[in-house]
């Protein structure tokens, strides 16, 4: 058997030799000079559109009015001319079906003429509406195979952009995706509906509070975690290619026990890859802000500043796509799976969420005196009430097969949803409930013990990185999202449930004010009653501790450890009522999402099981038997027994895995199928892995067929 090489790939080798990548690009112009360069932004529209057309377009966007044909045609012509100047020959309606990825169909601008020439055309009709095949995407039964018609609809609130390629460019037009029968088949439509719902509810509350505004927006700022590994190792592992995670791999001698990777110096090749990714994202108007090493080796993070939730969700999809594309240029693969390496921290996507008015006021900004900030107290209380009531739904919104490996693994929040407020706010809300004290936390300065360093202003409370839903200054950070996920569904859920809670509190406030009390007394009364009823969701301790699991159960909080436990909450009566009352998703649309998510869970685990069995049977077993033959040749009786026993165990375990993966239940509901995969197939896979990982430690290194963790996890 040929010895497996341990040499880095071509790009990695060139980096070692030259300190530069193949086809390296000039990054000296990154930043303000390139930001939004490939975006048909408001500034570009102002420059390109006739003044009256620009004003009409902005008015339509501000008011939500539809675009007439004349206006659409004028915008289409300007957009086409701009795109062609950027090198674009084709356009696409760029949308987000229920796969969690993006989709696109490229159409040329050019139409052949009878004289052998072609002219560039792009009409308002082509801008506004497209027609992909709706039956070829996951629909959860909304569309059958023979019911193919679906529509894409231009979303003018998310600007068009150019994706560059060495051989040309593509105009991408963000769009929504709906069935011919009207149901939402994507993530954008319900997100936009939920933003409208929250705005209506928040405007009602602001009017009661005497605050002037015309619209409320939700904002999002995701912290994307990811791994980078050498491309060569990726293609040497069928498990990574097929599933995005390693199905085999013994724990390496060194992981992140030394805490030396987090915020460490970024290796040169990795930094170069990051810099180019950031430049490409800046061209696309993505406001990337932060980069750093994460806890695990070869794990990193990129984060933008806050922006409108709809645009932010679009930008997050672009961020994942750009990072994966750019990594290949540097001989790297960007892994977005929630748990690509067992025993090593997985990757999440912290979802920083808030609400703000069109006049620029953050509704979750406590200010210097939160005890007197009625607006903050009201809206913060609404979030607490919403999360407590719909905690299980929030867990369902972040459920997938990868998450089942990550949540609750002492590296990410547990599957139990709780809220961390911090000691300052907990003290404030407790004082409101008890009626004792003013809840004020005195401001303090932190002295560092030397005159060479200035004293630092201290926050009123500590941070808690183990909390799944933490208040972090002027926003809530929902930390349970997985690395590969779209932001759209969790934010749709957040917007909808908070809208419901705001309306409930607003109705109570109307009654209290109508009874003759002052506005301040009325708000404090509403806050006191709601917080008292929902304070069981507040927890400031260690969410990883075993004691918390027992305490959470005593409090009546849900612990939905796996996807099949969580998904049914998409169809609970209180979920359906909330989504239908606020016209975000109908029962049928909720059912479709449940069906799609459950089917994806079944399918992904089936792919993992087939891949694991194939690798074990065709790579690991042959390597182990060759090693055993060499032991027999050498007459090493002391080691023969150990290896022989492990080989026999592996043969038995592989046959069992193949058996349970062939015996899928027939004619059962998809949830029952998902439970079968969880209860039968997953344990059988784990049994195969346990034995294979033992063999990795005893089989000769030159015979082992898979790159090992210690090889993949330490790029220099």
C-alpha positions in Angstrom: 0.0 0.0 0.0 1.5 3.4 -0.9 2.4 5.6 2.0 0.0 8.5 2.3 1.9 11.8 1.8 1.9 14.5 4.4 2.8 17.4 2.1 0.7 20.5 1.9 -1.0 21.3 -1.4 0.5 23.5 -4.2 -1.0 26.8 -2.9 0.1 26.0 0.7 3.6 25.1 -0.5 3.9 28.3 -2.5 2.9 30.2 0.6 5.6 28.6 2.6 8.2 29.4 -0.1 7.1 32.9 -1.2 4.7 34.2 1.4 2.1 35.0 -1.3 -0.7 33.1 -2.9 -1.2 32.1 -6.5 -2.9 35.0 -8.3 -2.5 37.2 -5.2 -4.6 40.4 -5.5 -3.7 44.0 -4.5 -5.4 44.7 -1.2 -4.0 48.1 -0.7 -7.3 49.8 -1.8 -9.5 47.9 0.7 -11.7 49.9 3.0 -13.5 53.1 2.2 -12.2 53.2 -1.4 -14.0 50.0 -2.3 -16.9 49.8 0.1 -20.1 49.4 -1.9 -18.2 49.5 -5.2 -20.3 46.6 -6.6 -23.7 47.7 -5.1 -26.5 49.5 -6.9 -26.9 51.6 -3.8 -28.9 54.7 -3.0 -25.9 56.8 -3.9 -25.6 55.1 -7.3 -29.3 55.4 -7.9 -29.2 59.1 -7.1 -26.4 59.5 -9.7 -27.9 57.3 -12.4 -31.6 57.8 -12.2 -33.5 61.0 -13.4 -34.3 63.1 -10.4 -38.0 62.5 -10.6 -37.6 58.8 -11.0 -35.2 58.7 -8.0 -37.6 60.6 -5.8 -40.5 58.3 -6.8 -38.4 55.2 -6.1 -37.4 56.4 -2.7 -41.0 57.3 -1.9 -42.1 53.9 -2.9 -39.5 52.3 -0.7 -40.3 54.5 2.3 -44.1 54.0 2.0 -44.1 50.4 0.8 -46.1 51.3 -2.3 -45.8 49.2 -5.4 -43.7 50.3 -8.4 -45.6 51.1 -11.6 -44.3 49.8 -15.0 -42.8 53.2 -16.0 -40.8 53.4 -12.8 -39.7 49.8 -13.0 -38.5 50.2 -16.6 -36.5 53.3 -15.8 -34.8 51.6 -12.8 -34.1 48.5 -15.0 -32.4 50.5 -17.7 -30.2 52.3 -15.2 -29.4 49.1 -13.4 -28.5 47.3 -16.7 -26.2 50.2 -17.9 -24.4 50.3 -14.5 -24.0 46.5 -14.5 -22.7 46.3 -18.0 -20.1 49.0 -17.2 -19.0 46.6 -14.4 -18.5 43.8 -16.9 -21.8 42.0 -16.3 -23.3 40.1 -19.3 -26.0 38.2 -17.3 -28.4 38.9 -14.5 -30.1 36.6 -12.0 -32.9 36.8 -9.5 -31.0 35.9 -6.3 -33.2 34.2 -3.8 -33.1 32.0 -0.7 -35.2 28.8 -0.9 -35.8 26.5 2.1 -32.5 24.8 1.5 -30.8 27.4 3.7 -28.6 28.3 0.7 -29.1 30.8 -2.1 -30.3 30.1 -5.7 -29.8 31.7 -9.0 -30.6 31.3 -12.7 -28.5 33.4 -15.1 -30.1 35.1 -18.0 -28.2 37.1 -20.6 -28.8 40.8 -21.2 -28.3 40.2 -24.9 -31.0 39.3 -27.4 -30.1 38.2 -31.0 -31.4 40.3 -33.8 -32.3 39.1 -37.3 -29.3 40.7 -38.9 -26.7 38.6 -37.0 -26.2 41.2 -34.2 -27.4 41.3 -30.6 -28.7 44.2 -28.4 -28.7 44.5 -24.6 -32.2 44.5 -23.1 -33.5 44.5 -19.6 -37.1 45.5 -18.9 -38.9 46.5 -15.7 -40.9 43.2 -16.0 -37.7 41.2 -16.0 -36.5 43.2 -13.0 -39.6 42.8 -11.0 -40.6 39.2 -11.6 -39.0 35.9 -12.6 -40.3 32.3 -12.8 -38.1 29.5 -11.5 -39.3 25.9 -11.2 -41.0 25.8 -7.8 -41.4 22.0 -7.6 -37.6 21.5 -7.7 -36.9 23.2 -4.4 -38.0 21.9 -0.9 -41.6 23.0 -0.4 -42.8 20.6 2.3 -45.7 19.5 0.1 -46.9 22.9 -1.0 -45.8 22.1 -4.6 -45.9 18.7 -6.2 -43.6 17.6 -9.0 -46.2 18.4 -11.6 -47.0 21.7 -10.0 -43.9 23.7 -11.1 -45.0 27.3 -11.3 -43.4 29.7 -8.9 -42.4 33.3 -8.9 -39.5 35.4 -7.8 -40.3 39.0 -6.9 -37.7 41.9 -6.7 -37.0 43.1 -3.2 -36.1 46.8 -3.7 -35.2 47.2 -0.1 -32.1 45.0 -0.5 -29.9 46.6 -3.2 -28.7 44.7 -6.3 -25.1 43.8 -6.5 -22.4 42.5 -8.9 -20.6 39.2 -8.3 -17.2 39.3 -10.1 -15.6 36.3 -11.9 -12.2 36.3 -13.7 -14.2 35.8 -17.0 -17.0 38.3 -16.4 -19.5 39.5 -13.9 -23.1 38.8 -12.9 -25.9 41.2 -11.8 -27.6 39.8 -8.7 -31.1 41.1 -7.9 -32.3 40.0 -4.4 -35.8 38.6 -4.7 -38.5 36.8 -2.7 -39.7 33.3 -3.8 -43.4 32.3 -3.8 -45.6 29.6 -5.0 -48.1 30.1 -7.8 -50.7 29.6 -5.1 -49.2 32.4 -3.0 -47.4 30.6 -0.2 -43.9 31.7 0.8 -41.3 29.2 -0.4 -38.3 31.1 0.9 -36.9 32.7 4.0 -37.2 36.4 2.9 -41.0 36.7 2.6 -41.7 35.7 6.2 -38.8 37.8 7.5 -40.1 40.9 5.8 -43.6 40.1 7.0 -42.3 39.8 10.6 -40.5 43.1 10.4 -43.7 44.8 9.3 -45.5 43.1 12.2 -43.0 44.2 14.8 -43.0 47.7 13.4 -46.8 48.0 13.7 -46.8 46.7 17.2 -43.8 48.9 18.3 -45.3 52.0 16.7 -48.5 51.4 18.7 -46.4 51.2 21.9 -44.3 54.2 21.1 -47.4 56.3 20.5 -48.6 55.4 24.0 -45.1 56.3 25.4 -45.2 59.7 23.6 -42.3 58.9 21.3 -42.4 60.2 17.7 -41.4 57.9 14.8 -42.9 56.6 11.6 -41.4 53.1 11.5 -39.4 50.7 13.6 -36.7 48.4 12.2 -35.1 45.3 13.6 -31.3 45.1 13.2 -28.9 42.2 13.2 -25.2 41.7 13.5 -24.0 38.1 13.2 -20.7 36.8 14.5 -19.8 34.0 12.0 -17.5 31.3 13.2 -15.7 28.9 10.8 -12.8 26.6 10.3 -10.1 26.7 7.6 -8.2 23.5 6.6 -5.8 22.6 3.8 -7.7 21.8 0.6 -5.6 18.6 0.2 -6.8 17.1 3.5 -10.4 18.0 2.6 -10.3 15.9 -0.6 -8.6 13.0 1.2 -11.6 12.7 3.5 -14.9 11.6 1.9 -16.7 12.4 5.2 -15.8 16.1 4.9 -16.7 16.2 1.2 -20.1 14.5 1.7 -21.2 15.7 5.1 -19.1 18.8 6.1 -17.8 17.0 9.2 -15.4 14.3 10.2 -17.1 11.1 10.9 -13.9 9.6 12.2 -10.9 11.0 14.0 -9.1 10.2 17.3 -8.6 13.1 19.7 -5.2 14.7 19.0 -2.6 15.1 21.8 -3.0 18.9 21.6 -6.3 20.6 21.0 -7.2 23.9 22.6 -6.3 22.9 26.2 -3.5 25.6 26.3 -6.0 28.4 25.4 -3.3 29.6 23.0 -5.3 30.0 19.8 -8.1 32.4 20.9 -7.2 36.0 19.9 -3.7 34.7 18.9 -1.6 36.0 16.1 -3.2 35.1 12.8 -1.0 32.9 10.5 0.1 34.7 7.4 -1.7 32.6 4.8 -4.9 32.8 6.9 -4.7 36.5 7.3 -4.1 37.0 3.5 -7.3 34.9 2.9 -9.2 37.0 5.4 -8.0 40.2 3.9 -9.2 39.3 0.4 -12.5 38.0 1.7 -13.1 41.2 3.5 -12.2 43.3 0.4 -14.7 41.3 -1.7 -17.3 41.7 1.0 -16.7 45.4 1.3 -17.2 45.7 -2.5 -20.6 44.1 -1.9 -21.5 46.6 0.9 -21.1 44.1 3.7 -19.9 46.2 6.7 -17.4 43.7 8.0 -15.7 45.0 11.2 -14.0 42.3 13.2 -11.7 39.3 12.6 -9.9 37.1 15.1 -8.8 33.6 16.0 -11.5 31.6 17.8 -11.0 29.1 20.6 -10.3 25.9 18.6 -7.2 25.5 16.4 -7.9 26.6 12.8 -11.1 28.3 13.9 -11.8 31.9 13.2 -14.6 34.5 13.4 -15.7 37.4 11.2 -18.4 39.9 12.2 -20.0 42.9 10.7 -21.6 46.0 12.3 -25.4 46.1 12.7 -27.7 46.7 9.8 -31.3 46.3 8.8 -32.4 42.7 9.4 -33.4 42.0 5.9 -30.2 43.3 4.3 -28.2 41.8 7.1 -29.6 38.3 6.4 -28.8 38.8 2.7 -25.3 39.9 3.6 -24.8 36.9 5.8 -25.6 34.5 3.0 -23.1 36.4 0.8 -20.5 36.3 3.6 -20.6 32.5 3.7 -20.4 32.2 -0.1 -17.5 34.7 -0.4 -15.5 33.1 2.4 -15.8 29.7 0.8 -14.9 30.9 -2.7 -11.9 33.0 -1.6 -10.5 30.2 0.6 -10.0 28.0 -2.4 -7.6 30.6 -3.9 -5.3 30.1 -0.9 -5.4 26.3 -1.0 -7.9 26.3 1.9 -11.4 25.0 2.5 -13.8 27.0 4.7 -15.9 24.6 6.9 -19.2 26.0 8.1 -20.5 22.8 9.7 -21.6 23.2 13.4 -19.3 20.4 14.5 -16.7 19.5 11.9 -14.3 17.9 14.5 -15.4 15.8 17.5 -13.9 16.8 20.8 -13.0 20.3 19.5 -15.2 23.3 19.9 -17.9 23.6 17.2 -18.9 26.7 15.3 -21.9 29.0 15.9 -23.2 32.2 14.7 -24.1 34.7 17.4 -27.2 36.7 16.4 -27.1 40.2 17.8 -30.6 41.6 17.6 -32.2 44.9 18.5 -35.0 47.3 17.5 -34.7 50.9 16.4 -36.8 53.8 15.0 -36.4 55.5 11.7 -35.3 58.5 13.7 -32.2 56.6 15.0 -33.3 55.6 18.5 -32.4 52.1 19.7 -35.3 50.9 21.7 -33.1 48.6 23.8 -30.6 51.3 24.8 -30.8 51.6 28.6 -28.9 54.9 28.7 -27.1 56.1 31.8 -30.2 55.9 33.9 -32.2 52.8 32.9 -34.3 53.0 36.0 -35.9 56.1 34.5 -36.0 55.0 30.9 -39.6 53.9 30.4 -39.1 53.1 26.8 -36.2 50.7 27.5 -38.0 49.1 30.4 -41.1 48.5 28.3 -39.4 47.0 25.3 -36.9 45.0 27.3 -39.8 43.5 29.3 -41.6 42.6 26.0 -38.5 40.6 24.9 -38.3 38.8 28.2 -42.0 37.8 28.0 -41.7 36.7 24.4 -38.7 34.5 25.0 -40.2 32.9 28.0 -43.5 32.1 26.3 -41.9 30.9 23.1 -38.6 29.4 24.4 -39.3 26.0 22.7 -40.0 27.7 19.4 -36.7 29.6 19.6 -35.0 26.3 20.1 -36.8 24.8 17.1 -35.7 27.8 15.0 -32.1 26.7 15.4 -32.5 23.0 15.1 -30.6 20.8 12.6 -28.5 17.7 12.7 -25.2 19.6 13.2 -26.6 21.5 16.1 -27.4 18.3 18.0 -23.6 17.7 18.2 -22.9 21.3 19.4 -25.6 22.6 21.8 -25.0 21.6 25.3 -21.5 20.3 24.7 -19.8 22.8 27.1 -18.7 24.9 24.2 -22.0 26.4 23.2 -25.2 27.3 25.0 -27.3 24.4 26.1 -30.5 23.4 24.5 -32.3 25.1 27.4 -33.2 28.7 26.5 -32.6 31.3 29.2 -31.9 35.0 29.4 -28.9 36.7 30.9 -29.6 40.3 31.9 -26.5 41.1 34.0 -26.4 42.1 37.6 -27.3 45.7 36.9 -30.5 45.0 35.1 -31.5 42.1 37.3 -31.1 44.5 40.3 -33.2 47.1 38.6 -36.1 44.7 37.6 -36.0 43.1 41.1 -36.4 46.5 42.7 -39.4 47.3 40.4 -41.0 44.0 41.4 -40.3 44.4 45.2 -40.9 48.2 45.3 -37.8 48.6 47.4 -34.9 50.8 46.4 -34.3 52.6 43.2 -32.4 49.8 41.4 -29.4 52.0 40.7 -25.9 50.6 40.3 -23.3 53.2 41.0 -20.7 53.8 38.3 -17.2 52.6 39.1 -13.7 52.9 37.8 -11.3 50.0 37.5 -7.8 50.9 38.9 -5.0 48.8 37.4 -2.4 49.5 40.1 0.0 51.7 38.1 0.0 55.4 37.2 1.2 54.4 33.7 -2.3 53.0 32.9 -5.4 55.1 33.0 -8.4 53.9 35.2 -11.1 52.2 33.1 -14.9 52.8 33.4 -16.5 49.6 34.5 -19.8 48.2 33.2 -22.6 47.6 35.7 -22.4 43.9 35.3 -20.2 41.0 34.0 -20.7 39.1 30.7 -21.9 35.5 30.5 -20.7 33.6 27.5 -22.6 30.5 28.4 -26.0 32.1 28.1 -28.0 31.3 24.9 -29.8 34.7 25.0 -27.8 37.5 26.7 -28.4 41.2 27.0 -25.1 42.8 25.9 -25.4 46.6 26.4 -28.1 47.7 23.9 -29.1 44.4 22.2 -29.8 40.8 22.8 -27.4 38.2 21.6 -29.0 34.9 20.5 -26.0 32.6 20.7 -27.6 29.3 19.8 -27.6 29.7 16.0 -25.4 27.2 14.1 -22.5 28.3 11.8 -24.1 27.0 8.5 -27.6 28.5 9.2 -29.4 31.3 7.5 -30.3 34.1 9.9 -33.8 34.4 8.5 -35.9 31.9 10.5 -34.5 32.7 14.0 -35.0 36.4 13.3 -38.5 35.9 11.8 -39.4 34.0 15.0 -37.9 36.8 17.2 -39.7 39.5 15.4 -43.0 37.8 15.5 -43.0 36.7 19.2 -41.7 40.1 20.3 -44.5 41.8 18.3 -47.0 39.7 20.1 -45.5 40.5 23.5 -45.4 44.3 22.7 -49.1 44.3 21.8 -50.0 42.4 25.0 -48.1 44.9 27.1 -49.5 47.8 25.1 -53.0 46.7 25.8 -52.2 46.5 29.5 -50.7 49.9 29.3 -53.7 51.4 27.6 -55.9 50.0 30.4 -53.6 51.3 33.1 -53.4 54.8 31.6 -57.2 54.8 31.0 -57.7 54.1 34.7 -56.3 57.5 35.5 -52.7 56.8 36.5 -49.6 58.6 35.3 -47.7 57.2 32.4 -44.7 56.3 34.6 -46.8 54.5 37.2 -48.7 52.7 34.4 -45.4 51.5 32.7 -43.9 50.4 35.9 -47.0 48.5 36.8 -47.0 46.7 33.5 -43.3 45.9 33.7 -43.7 44.6 37.3 -46.5 42.3 36.4 -44.9 40.9 33.3 -41.5 40.4 34.8 -42.9 38.7 37.9 -44.7 36.2 35.6 -41.7 35.5 33.4 -38.7 35.8 35.6 -38.1 32.1 35.6 -36.4 32.5 32.2 -33.7 34.8 33.8 -30.5 33.0 34.8 -27.1 34.6 35.4 -25.1 31.5 36.3 -23.1 28.9 34.5 -25.3 27.4 31.8 -22.8 24.5 31.4 -23.1 23.3 35.0 -25.1 20.1 35.7 -26.9 22.0 38.5 -28.4 24.3 36.0 -30.1 21.4 34.1 -31.8 20.3 37.4 -32.7 23.9 38.3 -34.1 24.6 34.8 -36.3 21.5 35.1 -37.6 22.8 38.5 -38.4 26.1 36.8 -40.4 24.4 34.1 -38.0 25.4 31.3 -37.7 23.1 28.2 -34.6 21.1 27.5 -35.1 20.0 23.9 -31.8 18.2 23.3 -32.3 17.0 19.7 -33.9 18.2 16.5 -36.8 15.7 16.6 -37.7 17.0 20.1 -37.6 20.6 19.0 -39.3 20.7 15.6 -42.8 19.9 16.7 -42.9 23.3 18.4 -43.2 24.9 14.9 -46.7 23.5 14.9 -47.8 24.1 18.4 -51.1 26.0 18.8 -49.5 29.0 20.3 -47.0 29.2 17.5 -49.7 29.0 14.8 -51.8 31.6 16.5 -48.9 34.0 16.8 -47.8 33.6 13.2 -51.3 33.7 11.7 -52.4 36.6 13.9 -49.5 38.7 12.6 -49.8 37.4 9.0 -46.2 36.1 9.0 -46.8 32.4 8.2 -50.0 30.5 7.7 -50.5 27.1 9.3 -49.7 25.5 5.9 -46.5 27.5 5.5 -45.5 26.5 9.0 -46.2 22.8 8.2 -44.1 23.1 5.1 -41.1 24.4 7.1 -41.6 21.6 9.7 -41.7 19.0 6.8 -38.6 20.4 5.1 -36.5 20.7 8.3 -37.5 17.1 9.4 -36.7 15.7 5.9 -33.4 17.5 5.9 -32.5 16.0 9.3 -33.4 12.5 8.0 -31.5 12.9 4.7 -28.4 14.4 6.2 -28.1 11.6 8.8 -28.7 9.0 6.1 -25.8 10.5 4.0 -23.6 10.5 7.1 -24.5 6.8 7.8 -23.8 5.7 4.3 -20.5 7.6 4.2 -19.4 6.3 7.5 -20.1 2.7 6.5 -18.3 3.1 3.2 -15.2 4.7 4.7 -15.1 2.1 7.5 -15.5 -0.8 5.1 -13.3 0.3 2.2 -10.6 2.3 3.9 -10.3 1.7 7.6 -10.9 -2.1 7.6 -8.4 -2.7 4.8 -5.8 -0.6 6.6 -6.4 -2.4 9.9 -6.2 -5.8 8.3 -2.9 -4.9 6.5 -1.6 -3.8 9.9 -2.7 -7.0 11.4 -1.0 -9.0 8.6 2.3 -7.2 9.3 2.0 -8.0 13.0 1.5 -11.7 12.1 4.5 -11.5 9.9 6.6 -10.0 12.7 5.2 -12.5 15.1 4.2 -9.8 17.6 1.8 -11.8 19.6 1.4 -9.0 22.2 -0.2 -6.6 19.7 -2.0 -9.2 17.5 -4.8 -9.8 20.0 -5.5 -6.1 20.5 -5.7 -5.4 16.8 -7.6 -8.6 15.9 -10.3 -7.9 18.5 -10.8 -4.3 17.3 -11.1 -5.5 13.7 -13.7 -8.1 14.6 -15.6 -5.4 16.6 -15.5 -3.0 13.6 -16.8 -5.6 11.2 -19.8 -6.3 13.5 -20.4 -2.6 14.0 -20.3 -1.8 10.3 -22.7 -4.5 9.5 -25.1 -3.3 12.2 -24.9 0.3 10.9 -25.6 -0.9 7.3 -28.5 -2.9 8.6 -30.2 -0.2 10.6 -29.6 2.3 7.7 -31.4 -0.1 5.3 -34.3 -0.7 7.6 -35.8 2.8 7.5 -39.5 2.7 8.5 -41.9 2.9 5.6 -45.2 4.8 5.4 -44.6 6.7 8.7 -44.8 10.4 9.4 -41.6 12.3 8.8 -41.2 13.0 12.6 -41.2 9.3 13.3 -38.6 8.8 10.6 -36.5 11.4 12.2 -36.8 9.7 15.6 -35.7 6.4 14.1 -32.6 8.1 12.6 -31.8 9.6 16.0 -32.5 6.5 18.1 -31.1 3.8 15.8 -28.8 5.2 13.1 -26.9 7.8 15.1 -25.9 5.4 17.9 -24.8 2.8 15.3 -22.6 5.4 13.6 -21.2 6.4 17.0 -20.4 2.7 17.7 -18.5 2.4 14.4 -16.6 5.6 15.1 -15.6 4.6 18.6 -13.9 1.4 17.3 -12.3 3.1 14.3 -10.9 5.9 16.5 -9.3 3.2 18.7 -7.8 1.6 15.6 -6.4 4.9 14.5 -4.2 4.8 17.7 -2.8 1.4 17.0 -2.6 1.0 13.2 0.7 2.0 11.7 0.7 5.7 10.7 1.8 5.0 7.1 -1.1 2.6 6.7 -3.8 4.9 8.1 -5.9 6.2 5.1 -7.3 9.4 6.5 -5.6 12.7 7.5 -5.6 12.9 11.3 -6.8 15.7 13.4 -3.3 16.8 14.4 -2.5 17.2 10.7 -5.6 19.2 9.7 -5.9 21.5 12.7 -2.7 23.3 12.8 -2.0 25.6 9.8 1.0 27.8 10.0 
